[in-house]
Structure formats: C-alpha cells, structure tokens
Amino acid sequence: MKLYHLYGLAVASDFDCPELTEITPEQATARNYATVQLIRATAPLSLQEGRQYAPWMRATRDACLYEFGDIARMLVERPDRITVEMRPGAVESDMRAYLFGTGFGTLVHMRGLIPLHIAAIQTPEGVVAFTGPSGAGKSTKVAELHFKHGWPVICDDVAVLHPSDAAPLLHAGVNRIKLWQDAVQRFGIDPARLTRDIMREDKYHLHAPEMFVDGPVALDRLVEIGGDTAPDGQGAAAFTLCMNAIYRPELAALFSDRGGIFAAVTRAALFIDTVGETCLTE
C-alpha cells in the first residue's frame, strides 16, 4: 500500500496514483495529516439503505455510492474510506478522473473541509486563485501564466480549505492540469505528454509534477474569470467569491454542516483580497 498526500490528507492507497506525490508515514505525521483509506474492492459494492438521488448516486448521511458507467463503482464512507470496484476492462486512469473530483470531493465535505473549484498559481506577489464556471478559462489562465513567467502552479480544478488553519491555506496535491486542444497548441505542449479527458474529446490532461508546488500555500487573492468583481479588499466580495466557488455545493447540502461552512468562509474572507481580471494581463 502506497502513501500519498491529497487535499491536506494522507492517502493510504491500494491503487497507483501517479498524479499524486508519495510521502512517508513520518512526513504525514510531521504535517499533521489525517489518514484516509483508498481500497480496492474484493466484492461487489452496494448501499441498500439510503436514498437514490440519481441513477448514478445513492446516499445516506454517512455514505455515498457512485456508479460511473462502465468504469467503476465508488463507495465513499464518512470519515476516512473510499472503496473502488473497477469494472471489467476499465482503465484505472479513467477511474482516477472521477476519484480526485467527485470521490474525494464527497469525502472532504463529509470531513467538514471546504473544496473550492479553482485554478491557482503562485506569483511574486502571492497566490492568486481564479474562480468561475466550468469552461470559463481558469486552467488556461494558470497555464498561460506558468509558461509565460515560470510561476509555479498550485492547483487546477480543486483545492481545499481546512477550517482549523489559522489563515486560509490551499491544500491541493493533484499534479495535473486540464487544457483544451487550442491551448495545447498555443503553448507548444508535446502531444506525447497528454492523455485525453474521458468526458470531453477536445480536452487533455498534462501530468507535470515539475509545474506544481508541493504543500499548502496561503491564499492571497481571488479573481473571477469573466466576472465584474472590482478590487474590494477583504470582506464581502471575497466571501461571495469563495461561497460561489465551493465544489459540488449539492454535496455540501447532503454531507456538511452548512453553518460551519459559512463560519469558515467568513473567517477566510478576512485574509483574502478580490481583484479584477485584468490584474495579471501583463
């Protein structure tokens, strides 16, 4: 069983996860990481009790079973276990696309953590996170800044806030960025380094650990891609952008303490500036 870090947690895994960075038990202890289990199923998964929320999702308050087509079943159990049943002939890299998003997104909600749907980069003036709906250009903006300036990437897609942190820290860990085909061509990325996104034919995954920061970093600024949020210092604007950026908010409604989320985001907003989208165009 290998040990990785992801979203400020140690992941003891039956699966190889090349998109993540391995750590030692001593490192996990030094970083005060709680350990969660990623287990390969030895029998068919089921969840008889609970409610059917969608054809692919059944849940109780403390567990959720996902059916990801002909790829995998995934049982997420509060607070520290994800069990995966691979479908015959399925590819594990396809399963991990769901695992790092929906699977761990569910688990961190169950643990009272706050996943944010953002792409973030470390600039000389601090860490900037881009928010906005899927397809708005968050990943492309981060990749553009990295390839133009050499700035390290914090995350693409999801990072997590821990309410126990004294100030807002982004905990990420997936060393992968998703790019549309036109961005791949614009940045001159070797196609041999890419894998196709299973959900979108013209989107690709670039696995590039050398591009990424390893470890939590303080979040300094939020930028809404395509939005009209003007620079507003800390406070209401930062709170609104954070709340709007929560990953899979419907899962928060099922598994999280919404009052706890509100309180944690309120505290985090006191440390975060909001800035206009043009702040990083040069």
Secondary structure, DSSP 8 states (H G I E B T S, - for coil): -EEEEETTEEEEESS--TTSEE--HHHHHHTT-EEEEEEE-SS-----SSEEEETTEEE-SSEEEEEETTTEEEEEETTTEEEEEE-TT--HHHHHHHIIIIIHHHHHHHTT-EEEEEEEEEETTEEEEEE-STTSSHHHHHHHHHHHH---EEEEEEEEE-TTSSS-EEB----EEEEEHHHHHHTT--GGGEEE-SS-TTEEEEE-GGGB--S-EEEEEEEETT------BSSHHHHHHHHHTBSSHHHHHHHS-HHHHHHHHHHHHTT-EEE-GGGG--
